[in-house]
Amino acid sequence: MAAGATYTPIATTTLGSNQTSYTFSSIPSTYTDLVLVVTGKLTTSAYDTALRFNGDTGSNYSRMVLTSDGSTVGAGRSNSTNIMYIDANGVKDTTFNSNDIINIMNYANTTTYKTVLSRSNNAATGVDVNVGMWRDTSAITSITILAMSSGTWATGSNFTLYGIAAA
């Protein structure tokens, strides 16, 4: 991300009903990077958050994760999956609003794979730091935020997408 970058809200939504996913579509290509902020909880037991770019359901996503639950630390990875996992210990639950801050670099570049850095926080379960990659050179024009493993985003969950413009 460029030093002195500015955040410009592209779109925001607060769910008026429970939903399994939410999609930002028609993302303009006028920014350098994107930041997605997810704040919410689920209607069912704790489950992961995941992303899908441009509706791609192929095995084109990978990630490395560092996790901590306050007493232990861990690491993990997932390769060649059909979604980009965002959290592990920072999972969503039915009690606490938790958040994900997701940085998507060079999203409009059509010559490189896309890199994602994210941090997930939940006071009840822990924190995660992820590095992910979408192995596709297409510009990202849509992002779907999924509640995994039959999870459902609760009414009131909030999703905000920011564009980062170089200063």
CORMOUR-V983809 format. One record per helix or strand. SS is the DSSP state (~ for helix, > for strand). FROM is the first residue (numbers start at 1). TO is the last residue. If there is no record, write none. Layout:
SS&FROM&TO ; SS&FROM&TO
This chain:
>&6&14 ; >&19&19 ; >&21&24 ; >&33&40 ; >&42&42 ; >&47&47 ; >&49&53 ; >&61&68 ; >&73&81 ; >&84&85 ; >&92&92 ; >&98&105 ; >&114&122 ; >&126&134 ; >&143&147 ; >&153&153 ; >&158&165
